[in-house]
Amino acid sequence: MTLWSACSSLAHGDISGTFGLLRYEIVSRDEQRAVVRLTGNFSMLRYTTQAGIGLIDQALALYRRRAARPAN
């Protein structure tokens, strides 16, 4: 569930997820705004992609096991 929440926060532009998962640098700021440079984290992208693939593999294996059972 944590993996899903992290990816969802990035996909939807959630501020806490964005700043929590990506590297950032505050370029300038005033009293109301800040200009921020975000940098992707490729090692995290690779890790989360591998974890997602593993999760889907487990889900498909569970589906196949349950689909193979005779109906009661």
C-alpha positions as CSV (number, residue, x, y, z in Angstrom):
1,M,0.0,0.0,0.0
2,T,2.9,2.3,0.7
3,L,4.2,1.9,-2.9
4,W,0.8,2.7,-4.3
5,S,0.5,5.8,-2.1
6,A,3.9,7.1,-3.1
7,C,3.3,6.6,-6.8
8,S,-0.2,8.1,-6.6
9,S,1.1,11.2,-4.8
10,L,3.7,11.8,-7.6
11,A,1.2,11.1,-10.3
12,H,-1.3,13.5,-8.9
13,G,1.2,16.2,-8.0
14,D,0.7,16.0,-4.3
15,I,3.1,18.4,-2.6
16,S,4.1,16.1,0.3
17,G,4.8,13.2,-2.0
18,T,6.7,15.3,-4.5
19,F,9.0,16.9,-1.9
20,G,9.2,13.6,0.0
21,L,10.3,11.5,-2.9
22,L,12.2,13.8,-5.3
23,R,15.3,15.9,-4.8
24,Y,14.6,19.6,-4.9
25,E,16.4,22.9,-4.6
26,I,14.8,26.2,-3.7
27,V,16.0,28.6,-6.4
28,S,14.3,31.7,-5.1
29,R,11.4,32.7,-2.8
30,D,9.4,35.6,-1.6
31,E,6.8,35.8,1.2
32,Q,4.1,33.9,-0.9
33,R,6.0,31.8,-3.5
34,A,9.0,29.7,-4.1
35,V,10.6,28.7,-7.3
36,V,11.8,25.1,-6.9
37,R,13.9,22.9,-9.2
38,L,12.9,19.2,-8.9
39,T,15.2,16.4,-10.0
40,G,14.1,12.9,-10.7
41,N,15.6,10.1,-8.7
42,F,16.3,7.3,-11.2
43,S,17.4,4.7,-8.6
44,M,14.0,5.2,-6.8
45,L,12.2,5.0,-10.2
46,R,14.0,1.6,-10.9
47,Y,13.2,0.3,-7.4
48,T,9.5,1.3,-7.5
49,T,9.1,-0.2,-11.0
50,Q,10.7,-3.5,-9.9
51,A,8.4,-3.5,-6.8
52,G,5.4,-2.8,-8.9
53,I,6.2,-5.6,-11.3
54,G,6.7,-8.0,-8.4
55,L,3.3,-6.9,-6.9
56,I,1.5,-7.5,-10.2
57,D,3.2,-10.9,-10.6
58,Q,1.9,-11.9,-7.1
59,A,-1.6,-10.7,-7.9
60,L,-1.7,-12.6,-11.1
61,A,-0.4,-15.8,-9.4
62,L,-3.1,-15.4,-6.7
63,Y,-5.8,-14.9,-9.4
64,R,-4.7,-18.0,-11.3
65,R,-4.7,-20.1,-8.1
66,R,-8.2,-18.9,-7.2
67,A,-9.5,-19.3,-10.7
68,A,-8.3,-22.9,-10.8
69,R,-10.3,-23.9,-7.7
70,P,-13.6,-25.7,-8.4
71,A,-16.7,-23.7,-7.6
72,N,-18.6,-24.7,-4.5
